[in-house]
Amino acid sequence: MKKDICQKKMSLVEKLGVHLEGRENLAPVAARILAYIILTGKRGATFEDLVSVLCASKSTISTHVNHLQDLNKIEYFTKTGDRKKYFIINKNTIIQHVDRMISHWDEERAIHLEIKAYKETQNEIKIENSDEKFDLSFHNDYVKFVDEATASVKELREKLISNKFHI
C-alpha cells in the first residue's frame, strides 16, 4: 500500500513538474522540487528527502532550492531540537499566480468588449443585410464567463489571504 502511494506521488511529481516547468519557466529539477514540496504539504520536505527522492546530487538540489527560495516560491521552517530545514510552498506564490490569472482575464475581457463594440458599430452603420451582421452572443457569453471566473478566483484569493486554507 505504502509503495503504491509512493509511486502515485512520484508519478504526480513528474506530471506536475512538467506543468510547472512551462508555467513558471523553471528548470526541470527545480520544477520537480517544487512539485514534490507541493505534494508533501505542510509537514515539509527536508533537503535529504529531496536528494533521495529526486535522485539528484546534493549540489544540484542545493542550487535549485536556493533558486526557488530566491524566487520566493518556497520557504522553510525548523523544529525545536532539530537542525533540519523543512521546505514548504510559499503561500504568496499562489497569490501571485492568482493575481496573474486575474490580470490576464481582465485583459481578455477588455479586448472582447472592444471587439464587441466594434462589431456592434459595424452592425448598426455598415452592414445592411441581416444575414451578414455579426453574431455577438459569443462575446457576451465569454465576458460573462470571464466575469464569473474572475469573481471565483478573487474569492479564492481572499480566502488565501485571510488564512482560511493551510496549504
N, C-alpha and C positions, 0 to 999 in steps of 0.2 A: 504493500500500500504506500509506504513512505517513498519507495523507489519510483513508483508510478507518479506520485505528486511531484517529485523532484524532476522527472523527465518532462512533465507537463509545464512546470515552471521554466525550465531551460528552453523548451520549445517556444514558450511565450516571450522569454527574454530575447530570443533571436528575432521573432516576429516584431515585437515592439522596438527592438534595437534598429532594425531596418527602417521602420517608420520614423523613428526619432532622428536617424541619420539625415533623412531628407528634410523633415520638418524643422529641425533645429540646426541643420548644417553642421553636424558633428562627425568626427572621425568614427570609424566602426567600433573601436574598443571603447571610446567614450560613450557612444550610444548604448552599447551593451552594459556598461557600468551603470548608466542612468536607468536603463530598463530594469536591471537587477535590483537596484535600490528602490525603485518604484514598487516592484513586486514583493520586496521584503517588508515594506511598510514601516510603521513607527518603531518597531523593535530595532531597526537599523542594521546595516551591514558593515562588518569590520573590514579593514584592509586585507587581513588574512583570508576572509571569506571571498573577497573579490579575486585575489590571486589564485586561490584554489579552484573556485567555481568557473572562472572565466579562462583558466589555463593560460595566463599571460605572465610575463616576468614582473617582478616587483617594480622595476624601473618604469616599465610601460604603464602599469596600474597607477603608480605614483604620479607620473606625468599627467595622465588623463584625469585622475581625481583632483589634482591641483588645478587643472584647467577648468573642470566643472565647478570647482569652488570659486575660481576667479570670475566665472560667468554667473555666479550666484544661483546655479541650478541645484546644487546640493549644499548641505551644511552638516555639521556633526554635533553630537553631544557626548558627554562622558558619564560614566557611572562611578559613584563613590567607591574607592578601593580598587578600581580597575583602570589601568593606564590606556586601554584601547579607546579609539575613536569609533563611534557608531554613526555611520553616514545615513542621512535621510534626505528626502526631497525637500527643497526649499519651497514652502507654500507660495512665496512671492513669484516663483517661476510660473506656477499655474495661473496666478492672477495676471501676470504679464501676457501669457498666451491668450487668455480670455480677452484681455484688452485689445490684442492684435486682431482677434476674430471680430470683435465689435467694430473696430475701426475699418476692417476690410468690408464688412457688411454695410456699414454706413456709406462707404464709397460706392459700393454696388447699388445701393438704394438710390443715391443721388444720380448716378448715371441712368438708371432705369426711369426715374422721374423726368429727367431731361429728355431722354429718348421719347418717352410717352408724350410729353408736352409738344415736342417737335411733330410727332405723328398726328396729334390732335389738331395742330395748326394746319398740317397738310390736308387732313380730312375735311376741315372746315373751309379752307381757302382754295386749294388747288385741285382736289380730286372731286370730280362731279359725279362720276359713275359709282354707285354704292358698292358694286362688286369689287372695285379696286381700292376701297377705303381700308386703312389699316385696322386690324383687329387689336384692340388694346387690352383684351382680357388677360393675356399672358403677363403683361407688365403690372396690371392690377393685382393679380394673384401672386406674382413674385414679390412685389413690395409688401403685400400682406404677410407672406411667408417670412421675409427678412425682418419685418417688424416683430412678429411673434417669436422668431428665433432669438433676436436681439434681446427682447424682454426676458425670455427664459434664461439666457446666458447672463444677463445683468443680475437676475435673481440669484443664480449660482455664485456669481462674483461676490455679492453681498453676504451670502452665507459663508463663503471662504474668509472674507474679511472679518466677520463677526465670530469666527472660530466655531461655527456650528458643525464643521467637519474636522476630524482628526485623521489626516491622511497618513 
